[in-house]
Amino acid sequence: MAKPPSEEKIRASLDKLSDASNKWLDASTNLTSAAMKTLGHEANISEGEVGLFTDFYNEYKKIPGYAYFRMTEGAEVCKLMSTGLKNGHDLYQKQEEDNRAAFNALY
């Protein structure tokens, strides 16, 4: 008859889920912080100063807004990943607690 998984292995699995959730949340926080740093970095250069580089400058002006929206979008996805892992952790932990006695009785 097979041995039941040890308490340490179950705990390690739960800890890994929790760690992964926290790392995704950290990534979300870092992306949000980086996105906020793009605000206010729009270049304001006169046409006289830009000279021959008008086309390039007009395209460059779009970059801070684009970067902001992509980073905030990424932050939201990271937050969703964190939430999914946290929910998985909580469900797994609850099932382990609820079924511990019945599970141990099998062995």
N, C-alpha and C positions, 0 to 999 in steps of 0.2 A: 504494500500500500504506500502511496506517495506521501511525503511529508508536506504539511501545510507551509505556506510561505511564512517566513519569520516576521516577527513584529518589526525588526530592523529593516527588512526589505520593503515592507508596506510603508513604513515611515519615510524611508529614502525616496520612494516613488512620490509620496505626497510632498516631500520637501523639494524634489525636482520640479514638480508642477508649480509649486509656490514660487520657487526661484525664477522659473521661466516667465511666469506671470509678472513678477516684479521687474524683470529685465525689459519686457515689452513696455511696461508702464514707464520705466526710465527712458526708453527710446522715445516714447510719446512726449514726455516732458522735455527732453533735449531738442526734439524737432520743433516743439512749440516755442521754446526759448530762441532757437535759431531763426524761426520764422519772424518772431517779434523784432529781431535785430535787423531784418531787411527793411522794416518800415522806416521811413524817413531817410532812406539812402538813395532817393531819386536824384539824379543829377539835374541841375538847373543851369544849363549853359546857353548863352545867347547864340543866335544863328551866326553872328559875326565871329564868335570864338570857335564855333564848330567848323566853319568854313567848308572845305570839300568833303568833310565827313558827316554831312547831314543825314544821309541814308543810314549810315552806321549808327549815328546817335539816336535817330528815331527808333531803330530796332532795340538799341541798348536800353532806352527808357522803359521798355516793356518788361525787362528782366526782373527787377525787384518785386513787382506784383506777381509775376509768374512764379518766381521762387517762393514767395509767401504762400500762395495758394497750394502749390505742390507740397510744401512742407507741412502745412496745416492738414492737408488731406492725408499725408503719411502719418501724422501724429494721431489722427482719428482712427486710422486702420490699426496702428500699434495699440491704441487703447482698446479697440475691439478684440484684438488678439489676447491682450492681458485679461480682459473680462471673460473671454471664453475659457482660458486656462484656469482662471480663478473659479469659475463655475464648475469646471471639470474637477478641480481639486476638492471643492466643497461637497460635490455630489459623491465622489469617490470616498472621501472621508466619512460622510454620513452613512454610506452603504457599509463601509468597514465597521463602523461602530454598531450599526443596527444588526449586522449579521455575524458579529464576532462569536457569539455563543453558539449559534447554529453551525457556523463554519468549523469551529473547533470540535464540535460533537461528531463531525464526520470522520475525524481521525483518531 
